[in-house]
């Protein structure tokens, strides 16, 4: 449909023709000519964008706007900032000039350009009624044209050969560094197969003291997809305009909402969260669940209509000098299957760290695209998923039985092993695949049972009893019983047995004390813990209830109390035992796996006063 207007571009200006009474027409300019350079199709939203150009003081200036912005006169202000000559009187003429050029593009058969603003995997129309798998970084990878106009600095920089040589010399053979690099690349794999797996985002938290190589590992991880730098940087974009860019190397210092919102639409590019100490969040429980589950919260548009939330699938690499799990006041069972914490030195020396950082800052943004291209060329999901399933089955048969073993395999181990196998072929790097497998096996063997938060709660209750012995009746204070509030009684045992084991001590605990401790540390509700302790044979109880009727105070009637047990161990003193040393054998764990999925409290943990002085 033809546009009927007097607007036009003439002699280097845009304006309109006005007809005189004598039939002549005169061109009235409004400003420097504004040209339509490209019409762009947004592959993600289907919206149309326009790339405009004008000359300002002898230099070309460009702007990228949504076509819908032509209907909003406030666009005039934004374009004026960039050097476009537009005012209220000329705005309608400017719009008509753009529409006329759109018509010329259509008549001349000029194709639209594909653009996108998110990162990672996407299926785009192939022009034949089907769809083609592509991967989004600064360009569209997968034999389709497309340009990125988002905010992340993910253009390739430097030499892949230099980066690969550094990896071969300074990363391969260093278990934690190799794991971190594979975890970063696993974002590419996870973004592709998540619809048919658990769909969650693994979180690797590097937890050690200063100068241990945490930041070096984070920079290495970020270099797989883009430039690693703190904060933001300003440089000219492809059109020569100054633009603020963000890095996938981010900080825990952002607000919780911003941290989740900035991930929306990410389908396979690693995210770094550096320096946990910068976080102002007191209870990290909800944030960990949010980033692990990969769902941006539904928000309201300015017109108060609900915007559809955008999910994200990636892998998070986190660093800090303290434990991420310890920052979670609410100790839900799901936390320990969402976070893999590594607490050990990472690099060998300052020189080792500097070599890695120097190369990564100058050579980056190439590995993820090479991995994605290899996956596309070999069949996409149909190539990756069988490798993932193979490792899932193999690891399930190999790994020791620990709490939530299968979830650890599904979310971490199988994903990382599949990534290592595929990356070895895609990147031409001889990753130590078997060494990685042994690392994961040993990690789960050492940490698997720590995922049982009810057992952690049992240990914490015993620790609090030790701290507050002045509020318990004990053999030591029999002649000088506690004054004020009494929480229970400690009984030493000599020849008492329980389920074939000799009991060392019985802890008779009143319900108020137990509930206060569980709330203080954010553990699951009392019933959930009691069921787990009973299954682990750590609780002496009557057949029909979790309590026993015992006497706490002298000359007082018996009352219902909880009786926790510890057992004799000739090789260890009770006070020196590790949190899980109270369990006498591996068999004590076997019946706990499924107990904690129901009834976990989601309530927060309120600060309570010290229980040593009630």
C-alpha positions as CSV (number, residue, x, y, z in Angstrom):
1,X,0.0,0.0,0.0
2,X,1.5,3.3,-1.1
3,X,2.1,6.1,1.5
4,X,0.5,9.4,0.4
5,X,2.5,12.2,2.0
6,X,4.4,15.3,1.1
7,X,7.3,14.3,3.2
8,X,10.6,13.5,1.4
9,X,14.4,13.7,1.5
10,X,15.8,16.3,-0.8
11,X,19.3,17.8,-1.2
12,X,20.6,16.2,2.1
13,X,17.7,17.2,4.2
14,X,14.3,15.7,5.2
15,X,11.2,17.9,5.0
16,X,8.0,18.3,3.0
17,X,6.9,19.7,-0.3
18,X,4.4,22.6,-0.2
19,X,2.5,23.6,-3.3
20,X,2.1,27.2,-4.4
21,X,-1.0,28.7,-5.9
22,X,0.7,28.9,-9.3
23,X,1.2,25.1,-9.2
24,X,4.9,25.2,-8.3
25,X,6.1,23.2,-5.2
26,X,8.8,24.3,-2.7
27,X,10.7,22.0,-0.4
28,X,10.8,23.1,3.2
29,X,13.6,21.3,5.1
30,X,13.2,20.2,8.7
31,X,16.8,19.0,9.4
32,X,19.5,16.7,8.2
33,X,18.3,13.7,6.2
34,X,17.4,10.7,8.3
35,X,17.9,7.4,6.5
36,X,16.6,4.0,7.1
37,X,19.6,1.6,6.9
38,X,18.1,-1.7,8.0
39,X,14.8,-3.3,8.9
40,X,15.4,-5.9,11.6
41,X,13.3,-8.9,12.6
42,X,13.7,-9.8,16.3
43,X,14.0,-13.6,16.3
44,X,12.8,-13.8,19.9
45,X,9.8,-11.5,20.1
46,X,8.8,-11.2,16.5
47,X,9.0,-7.4,16.8
48,X,10.3,-5.1,14.1
49,X,13.3,-2.8,14.7
50,X,14.7,0.0,12.6
51,X,18.2,1.1,12.2
52,X,18.4,4.8,11.4
53,X,21.3,7.0,10.3
54,X,21.9,10.8,10.1
55,X,25.0,13.0,9.7
56,X,25.9,15.2,12.7
57,X,28.8,17.7,12.4
58,X,30.2,15.7,9.5
59,X,30.0,12.3,11.3
60,X,27.5,9.5,10.9
61,X,25.2,8.8,13.8
62,X,23.0,5.8,14.2
63,X,20.1,4.7,16.3
64,X,18.3,1.4,16.8
65,X,14.6,1.7,17.7
66,X,11.5,-0.4,17.9
67,X,9.1,0.3,15.0
68,X,6.4,0.8,17.7
69,X,8.4,3.7,19.0
70,X,7.4,5.7,15.9
71,X,4.0,6.2,17.5
72,X,5.5,7.7,20.6
73,X,6.6,11.3,20.4
74,X,9.0,10.7,23.3
75,X,11.2,8.9,20.8
76,X,12.0,12.4,19.6
77,X,13.9,13.1,22.8
78,X,16.0,10.0,22.6
79,X,16.9,10.5,18.9
80,X,17.8,14.1,19.6
81,X,20.4,13.0,22.1
82,X,22.1,11.0,19.4
83,X,22.3,14.0,16.9
84,X,19.0,13.6,15.0
85,X,17.3,16.9,14.2
86,X,13.7,16.4,15.3
87,X,11.2,18.6,17.0
88,X,7.5,18.6,17.8
89,X,6.6,20.3,14.5
90,X,8.7,18.0,12.4
91,X,8.0,14.7,14.1
92,X,5.1,13.6,11.8
93,X,7.2,14.5,8.8
94,X,10.1,12.4,10.2
95,X,7.7,9.4,10.7
96,X,6.4,9.7,7.1
97,X,10.0,9.8,5.7
98,X,10.8,6.5,7.5
99,X,7.5,4.9,6.3
100,X,8.3,5.9,2.7
101,X,11.7,4.3,2.9
102,X,10.2,1.1,4.3
103,X,8.0,1.0,1.2
104,X,11.1,1.4,-1.0
105,X,12.8,-1.5,0.8
106,X,9.8,-3.7,0.1
107,X,9.5,-2.7,-3.5
108,X,13.2,-3.3,-4.1
109,X,13.2,-6.7,-2.3
110,X,15.7,-5.7,0.4
111,X,15.7,-8.5,3.0
112,X,15.2,-7.8,6.7
113,X,18.1,-8.4,9.1
114,X,17.7,-10.9,11.9
115,X,18.5,-9.6,15.4
116,X,18.3,-11.0,19.0
117,X,18.9,-9.7,22.5
118,X,19.2,-12.9,24.6
119,X,22.0,-15.5,24.7
120,X,22.2,-19.3,24.2
121,X,20.1,-21.8,22.3
122,X,17.1,-20.9,20.0
123,X,15.2,-22.5,17.2
124,X,14.6,-20.1,14.3
125,X,12.5,-20.6,11.1
126,X,14.4,-22.2,8.3
127,X,12.3,-20.7,5.5
128,X,10.8,-24.0,4.6
129,X,8.2,-24.3,7.3
130,X,10.6,-25.9,9.8
131,X,13.0,-24.8,12.4
132,X,16.8,-24.8,12.7
133,X,18.8,-25.0,15.9
134,X,21.1,-22.0,16.5
135,X,23.2,-20.6,19.3
136,X,23.3,-16.9,20.2
137,X,26.4,-15.0,21.1
138,X,27.5,-11.8,19.3
139,X,26.3,-13.6,16.1
140,X,23.9,-16.4,15.3
141,X,25.8,-19.7,15.2
142,X,24.2,-22.3,13.0
143,X,24.3,-21.2,9.4
144,X,21.8,-18.4,9.8
145,X,22.5,-14.6,9.8
146,X,21.7,-12.7,12.9
147,X,23.2,-9.9,15.1
148,X,23.2,-9.4,18.8
149,X,22.0,-6.1,20.2
150,X,22.0,-7.0,23.9
151,X,24.1,-5.8,26.8
152,X,26.7,-8.5,27.3
153,X,30.2,-8.3,25.9
154,X,30.4,-11.7,24.2
155,X,32.2,-10.9,20.9
156,X,35.3,-13.1,20.3
157,X,38.6,-11.5,21.2
158,X,42.2,-12.6,20.5
159,X,43.4,-16.1,19.6
160,X,41.8,-19.4,20.4
161,X,45.1,-21.1,19.8
162,X,46.7,-19.0,22.6
163,X,43.8,-19.7,25.0
164,X,43.9,-23.4,24.2
165,X,47.6,-23.7,24.8
166,X,47.2,-22.0,28.2
167,X,44.4,-24.5,29.1
168,X,46.6,-27.4,28.1
169,X,49.5,-26.2,30.1
170,X,48.0,-24.5,33.2
171,X,44.5,-26.0,33.6
172,X,44.5,-29.7,32.5
173,X,45.9,-31.7,35.3
174,X,44.7,-29.3,38.0
175,X,41.5,-30.9,39.2
176,X,39.6,-27.9,40.5
177,X,40.5,-25.7,37.6
178,X,39.6,-28.4,35.1
179,X,36.3,-28.9,36.9
180,X,35.5,-25.2,36.8
181,X,36.3,-25.0,33.1
182,X,34.1,-28.0,32.3
183,X,31.3,-26.6,34.5
184,X,31.5,-23.3,32.6
185,X,31.2,-25.2,29.3
186,X,28.4,-27.3,30.7
187,X,26.1,-24.2,30.5
188,X,26.1,-24.9,26.7
189,X,25.1,-28.5,27.2
190,X,22.6,-27.8,30.0
191,X,20.9,-25.0,28.0
192,X,20.2,-27.5,25.3
193,X,19.1,-30.7,27.1
194,X,17.3,-29.1,30.2
195,X,13.8,-29.6,28.7
196,X,14.3,-33.3,28.9
197,X,16.4,-33.5,32.1
198,X,15.8,-31.9,35.5
199,X,15.9,-28.4,33.9
200,X,17.8,-26.9,36.9
201,X,20.9,-24.8,37.0
202,X,23.9,-26.3,38.9
203,X,25.8,-23.9,41.2
204,X,29.5,-24.5,41.9
205,X,30.7,-22.4,44.8
206,X,34.5,-22.0,45.3
207,X,34.9,-21.5,49.0
208,X,38.4,-20.8,50.3
209,X,40.6,-18.1,51.8
210,X,42.2,-15.2,49.9
211,X,44.9,-15.7,47.3
212,X,43.7,-19.3,46.6
213,X,42.8,-18.9,43.0
214,X,39.1,-18.4,43.2
215,X,39.0,-15.2,41.1
216,X,41.4,-16.8,38.6
217,X,39.0,-19.8,38.2
218,X,36.1,-17.4,37.8
219,X,37.9,-15.4,35.1
220,X,38.8,-18.7,33.3
221,X,35.1,-19.7,33.4
222,X,33.9,-16.4,32.0
223,X,36.5,-16.5,29.2
224,X,34.7,-19.4,27.6
225,X,31.8,-17.1,26.5
226,X,33.0,-13.4,26.7
227,X,35.3,-10.9,28.2
228,X,35.9,-11.2,32.0
229,X,35.8,-7.8,33.7
230,X,34.3,-6.3,36.8
231,X,31.3,-4.0,36.6
232,X,30.7,-2.5,33.2
233,X,32.7,-1.1,30.4
234,X,31.9,1.5,27.7
235,X,33.2,1.2,24.2
236,X,31.9,1.7,20.7
237,X,29.5,-0.8,19.2
238,X,29.4,-2.0,15.6
239,X,27.7,1.3,14.6
240,X,30.3,3.4,16.2
241,X,28.1,4.5,19.1
242,X,29.3,4.5,22.7
243,X,27.6,1.6,24.5
244,X,27.7,0.2,28.1
245,X,28.5,-3.5,28.1
246,X,28.2,-6.0,30.9
247,X,30.3,-9.1,31.5
248,X,29.1,-12.7,32.2
249,X,31.6,-12.2,35.1
250,X,29.2,-10.6,37.6
251,X,29.1,-9.9,41.3
252,X,27.1,-11.0,44.3
253,X,26.7,-7.3,45.1
254,X,23.6,-6.9,42.9
255,X,20.1,-7.0,44.5
256,X,18.4,-10.4,44.5
257,X,15.8,-9.2,42.0
258,X,18.4,-7.8,39.7
259,X,20.5,-10.9,39.9
260,X,17.5,-13.1,38.8
261,X,16.1,-10.6,36.2
262,X,19.4,-10.2,34.4
263,X,19.4,-13.9,33.7
264,X,16.0,-14.0,31.9
265,X,16.3,-15.5,28.5
266,X,19.7,-17.0,29.0
267,X,19.7,-20.5,27.4
268,X,23.2,-21.7,27.7
269,X,25.9,-19.1,28.6
270,X,27.7,-19.4,31.9
271,X,27.2,-16.9,34.7
272,X,29.9,-15.9,37.2
273,X,28.9,-14.6,40.7
274,X,32.1,-13.3,42.2
275,X,32.8,-12.4,45.9
276,X,30.0,-13.7,48.1
277,X,31.1,-11.3,50.7
278,X,29.6,-8.4,48.7
279,X,26.1,-9.8,49.1
280,X,23.8,-7.9,51.4
281,X,21.3,-10.8,51.6
282,X,21.1,-12.2,55.1
283,X,19.3,-15.4,54.2
284,X,20.3,-16.8,50.8
285,X,17.8,-19.7,50.8
286,X,15.2,-18.2,48.5
287,X,17.8,-16.7,46.1
288,X,19.5,-20.1,45.7
289,X,16.2,-21.7,44.9
290,X,15.4,-18.9,42.4
291,X,18.6,-19.1,40.4
292,X,18.7,-22.9,40.6
293,X,15.2,-23.3,39.3
294,X,15.8,-20.7,36.6
295,X,12.6,-18.7,36.8
296,X,12.4,-15.0,36.6
297,X,9.6,-13.6,38.8
298,X,6.5,-12.4,37.0
299,X,6.5,-8.6,37.1
300,X,4.1,-5.8,36.1
301,X,4.4,-3.6,33.1
302,X,3.9,0.1,33.4
303,X,0.3,-0.4,32.4
304,X,0.0,-2.9,35.3
305,X,-0.4,-5.9,33.1
306,X,1.5,-9.0,34.2
307,X,4.6,-9.6,32.0
308,X,5.2,-13.2,31.3
309,X,8.3,-14.4,33.2
310,X,11.3,-15.5,31.3
311,X,13.1,-18.6,32.5
312,X,16.8,-19.3,32.1
313,X,19.1,-22.3,31.9
314,X,22.8,-22.0,32.6
315,X,25.5,-23.0,35.1
316,X,26.6,-20.7,37.9
317,X,30.2,-20.4,39.1
318,X,30.3,-18.7,42.5
319,X,33.2,-17.6,44.7
320,X,33.6,-16.4,48.3
321,X,35.7,-16.8,51.4
322,X,32.7,-18.3,53.3
323,X,30.3,-21.1,52.6
324,X,27.2,-20.3,50.5
325,X,25.2,-22.9,52.4
326,X,26.1,-21.3,55.7
327,X,24.5,-18.1,54.4
328,X,21.2,-19.9,54.2
329,X,19.4,-19.5,57.5
330,X,16.6,-21.8,56.4
331,X,18.2,-25.3,56.1
332,X,16.0,-26.9,53.5
333,X,16.9,-30.3,52.1
334,X,16.9,-29.0,48.6
335,X,19.8,-26.6,49.3
336,X,22.5,-29.3,49.4
337,X,21.4,-30.8,46.1
338,X,21.6,-27.4,44.4
339,X,25.0,-26.3,45.5
340,X,28.3,-28.1,45.0
341,X,30.8,-26.4,47.4
342,X,34.6,-26.9,46.9
343,X,36.8,-25.8,49.7
344,X,40.4,-26.2,48.7
345,X,43.2,-24.3,47.0
346,X,42.8,-23.9,43.2
347,X,46.0,-22.6,41.7
348,X,49.6,-23.5,42.6
349,X,51.1,-20.0,42.9
350,X,50.7,-16.3,42.1
351,X,52.6,-16.9,38.9
352,X,50.2,-19.7,38.0
353,X,47.2,-17.5,38.5
354,X,48.7,-14.5,36.6
355,X,49.4,-16.7,33.6
356,X,45.8,-17.8,33.4
357,X,44.3,-14.4,34.0
358,X,46.6,-12.6,31.5
359,X,45.7,-15.0,28.7
360,X,41.9,-15.0,29.5
361,X,41.7,-11.2,29.5
362,X,43.2,-11.0,26.0
363,X,41.8,-14.2,24.5
364,X,38.2,-15.1,25.1
365,X,34.6,-15.6,23.9
366,X,35.6,-18.5,21.5
367,X,35.3,-21.8,23.4
368,X,31.5,-21.7,24.0
369,X,30.8,-20.9,20.3
370,X,33.1,-23.8,19.1
371,X,31.4,-26.2,21.4
372,X,27.9,-25.0,20.2
373,X,28.9,-25.3,16.6
374,X,30.2,-28.8,17.1
375,X,26.9,-29.8,18.8
376,X,24.9,-28.3,16.0
377,X,27.0,-30.0,13.3
378,X,26.6,-33.4,15.0
379,X,22.8,-33.4,15.5
380,X,22.0,-31.2,18.5
381,X,20.0,-32.8,21.2
382,X,20.0,-36.2,19.5
383,X,23.8,-36.1,19.7
384,X,24.2,-34.8,23.3
385,X,21.4,-36.6,25.2
386,X,22.6,-40.2,24.6
387,X,26.1,-39.2,26.0
388,X,24.4,-37.6,29.0
389,X,22.2,-40.7,29.6
390,X,25.3,-43.0,29.2
391,X,27.1,-41.2,32.0
392,X,24.0,-41.0,34.1
393,X,23.7,-44.8,34.0
394,X,27.4,-45.4,34.5
395,X,27.8,-43.1,37.5
396,X,24.7,-44.6,39.1
397,X,26.4,-48.0,39.0
398,X,29.8,-46.7,40.1
399,X,29.1,-44.2,42.9
400,X,28.6,-45.2,46.5
401,X,25.1,-45.0,48.0
402,X,24.7,-41.5,49.6
403,X,21.8,-39.3,50.3
404,X,20.3,-38.0,47.1
405,X,23.0,-39.6,45.0
406,X,20.8,-39.7,41.9
407,X,20.1,-36.0,42.1
408,X,23.8,-35.2,42.3
409,X,24.4,-37.4,39.3
410,X,21.6,-35.9,37.3
411,X,22.3,-32.3,38.1
412,X,26.1,-32.2,38.4
413,X,28.1,-35.4,37.7
414,X,26.4,-36.7,34.5
415,X,26.2,-33.1,33.0
416,X,29.9,-32.5,33.7
417,X,31.1,-35.8,32.4
418,X,29.1,-35.5,29.2
419,X,30.4,-32.0,28.7
420,X,34.0,-33.2,29.2
421,X,33.6,-35.9,26.6
422,X,32.0,-33.6,24.0
423,X,34.4,-30.7,24.7
424,X,37.4,-33.0,24.2
425,X,36.3,-33.5,20.6
426,X,34.9,-30.0,20.0
427,X,37.8,-28.0,21.4
428,X,40.7,-30.2,20.6
429,X,41.8,-30.3,24.3
430,X,42.7,-33.6,26.0
431,X,40.7,-33.1,29.1
432,X,41.3,-35.7,31.9
433,X,37.9,-37.2,31.7
434,X,38.7,-40.1,34.0
435,X,40.4,-37.8,36.5
436,X,37.2,-35.7,36.5
437,X,35.2,-38.8,37.1
438,X,37.3,-39.7,40.1
439,X,37.1,-36.2,41.5
440,X,33.3,-36.3,41.3
441,X,33.2,-39.8,42.9
442,X,35.4,-38.7,45.7
443,X,33.5,-35.5,46.2
444,X,30.2,-37.3,46.6
445,X,31.7,-39.9,48.8
446,X,33.1,-37.2,51.1
447,X,30.1,-34.9,51.0
448,X,27.1,-37.0,50.0
449,X,25.7,-37.6,53.4
450,X,26.0,-34.0,54.4
451,X,23.0,-33.4,52.2
452,X,20.9,-34.9,54.9
453,X,19.9,-31.7,56.8
454,X,18.1,-33.7,59.5
455,X,21.4,-35.3,60.5
456,X,23.0,-31.8,60.5
457,X,20.1,-30.7,62.8
458,X,20.8,-33.7,65.1
459,X,24.5,-32.6,65.4
460,X,23.5,-29.0,66.0
461,X,21.1,-29.9,68.8
462,X,23.8,-31.9,70.5
463,X,26.3,-29.0,70.2
464,X,23.7,-26.6,71.7
465,X,23.2,-29.0,74.6
466,X,27.0,-28.9,75.3
467,X,26.9,-25.1,75.1
468,X,24.0,-25.0,77.5
469,X,24.9,-27.7,80.0
470,X,24.2,-25.2,82.9
471,X,20.5,-25.5,81.9
472,X,20.5,-29.3,82.0
473,X,20.6,-31.8,84.9
474,X,23.9,-33.7,84.6
475,X,25.8,-36.1,86.9
476,X,28.3,-33.3,87.5
477,X,25.8,-30.8,88.8
478,X,23.7,-33.3,90.8
479,X,24.6,-31.5,94.1
480,X,24.0,-28.1,92.6
481,X,21.1,-28.4,90.2
482,X,20.5,-25.7,87.6
483,X,18.3,-22.7,88.5
484,X,15.7,-21.1,86.4
485,X,14.6,-22.7,83.2
486,X,15.7,-26.3,82.7
487,X,15.8,-27.7,79.2
488,X,16.4,-31.4,80.0
489,X,18.8,-34.0,81.4
490,X,22.0,-35.7,80.4
491,X,22.4,-39.3,81.5
492,X,25.7,-41.3,81.3
493,X,25.3,-44.9,80.4
494,X,27.5,-47.9,81.3
495,X,26.1,-51.2,80.0
496,X,23.0,-50.1,78.2
497,X,22.6,-51.3,74.6
498,X,20.3,-50.1,71.8
499,X,19.9,-52.0,68.5
500,X,23.1,-53.9,69.1
501,X,25.2,-50.9,70.0
502,X,26.4,-49.6,73.4
503,X,24.9,-46.3,74.4
504,X,27.3,-43.6,75.6
505,X,24.9,-40.9,76.7
506,X,21.1,-40.2,76.6
507,X,19.9,-36.6,76.2
508,X,16.5,-36.0,77.6
509,X,15.2,-32.9,75.8
510,X,12.1,-30.9,76.5
511,X,10.1,-29.9,73.4
512,X,10.5,-26.2,73.9
513,X,14.3,-26.5,73.7
514,X,14.2,-28.7,70.6
515,X,11.8,-26.4,68.7
516,X,13.9,-23.3,69.6
517,X,17.1,-24.8,68.3
518,X,15.6,-26.0,65.0
519,X,14.0,-22.6,64.5
520,X,17.3,-20.8,65.4
521,X,19.2,-22.6,62.7
522,X,16.4,-22.8,60.1
523,X,16.2,-26.6,60.1
524,X,13.1,-28.5,58.9
525,X,10.2,-28.8,61.2
526,X,10.4,-31.0,64.3
527,X,8.4,-33.9,62.9
528,X,10.6,-34.2,59.8
529,X,13.7,-34.3,61.9
530,X,12.3,-36.8,64.5
531,X,11.3,-39.2,61.7
532,X,14.8,-39.1,60.2
533,X,16.5,-39.5,63.6
534,X,14.3,-42.5,64.4
535,X,15.1,-44.2,61.1
536,X,18.8,-43.6,61.7
537,X,18.4,-45.2,65.2
538,X,19.4,-42.1,67.0
539,X,16.2,-41.7,68.9
540,X,14.8,-43.8,71.8
541,X,11.0,-43.7,71.7
542,X,7.8,-45.5,72.6
543,X,6.1,-47.5,69.9
544,X,3.3,-45.1,69.3
545,X,5.1,-41.7,69.6
546,X,8.5,-40.1,69.3
547,X,8.8,-39.4,73.0
548,X,9.4,-41.3,76.2
549,X,8.0,-40.7,79.7
550,X,11.0,-39.7,81.9
551,X,11.7,-37.7,85.0
552,X,13.7,-34.5,84.5
553,X,13.5,-32.6,87.8
554,X,13.9,-34.4,91.1
555,X,10.6,-34.8,93.1
556,X,8.6,-34.0,89.9
557,X,6.4,-36.4,88.0
558,X,7.5,-38.0,84.7
559,X,6.9,-36.1,81.5
560,X,7.1,-36.7,77.8
561,X,10.6,-35.8,76.5
562,X,12.7,-36.6,73.4
563,X,15.6,-39.0,74.1
564,X,18.6,-38.6,71.7
565,X,21.4,-41.1,71.8
566,X,25.1,-41.2,71.3
567,X,27.1,-44.4,71.2
568,X,30.4,-45.6,72.6
569,X,33.5,-45.2,70.4
570,X,36.8,-46.3,71.8
571,X,38.7,-44.4,69.1
572,X,37.1,-41.0,69.5
573,X,36.2,-38.7,72.3
574,X,32.7,-37.5,71.9
575,X,33.6,-33.8,72.1
576,X,35.9,-34.2,69.1
577,X,33.6,-36.1,66.8
578,X,32.7,-34.7,63.4
579,X,29.1,-33.9,62.7
580,X,28.4,-37.3,61.2
581,X,30.5,-39.3,63.5
582,X,27.4,-40.0,65.7
583,X,26.3,-42.5,63.0
584,X,28.1,-45.8,63.7
585,X,27.9,-47.3,60.2
586,X,26.9,-46.7,56.6
587,X,23.8,-48.7,57.2
588,X,22.5,-45.9,59.4
589,X,22.0,-43.7,56.3
590,X,20.2,-46.1,54.0
591,X,16.7,-45.5,55.3
592,X,16.9,-41.7,55.4
593,X,17.0,-40.8,51.6
594,X,13.3,-40.3,51.1
595,X,12.3,-39.0,54.5
596,X,13.0,-35.3,54.1
597,X,11.1,-34.6,51.0
598,X,7.9,-34.1,52.9
599,X,7.1,-31.6,55.6
600,X,10.1,-29.4,55.3
601,X,9.4,-26.0,56.8
602,X,9.8,-23.0,54.5
603,X,9.8,-20.5,57.4
604,X,12.7,-18.2,58.0
605,X,15.0,-18.4,60.9
606,X,14.5,-15.7,63.5
607,X,17.5,-14.6,65.6
608,X,17.2,-15.8,69.1
609,X,19.0,-14.9,72.3
610,X,21.9,-17.0,73.5
611,X,20.6,-20.1,75.2
612,X,23.5,-20.2,77.6
613,X,21.8,-17.6,79.8
614,X,18.1,-18.0,79.4
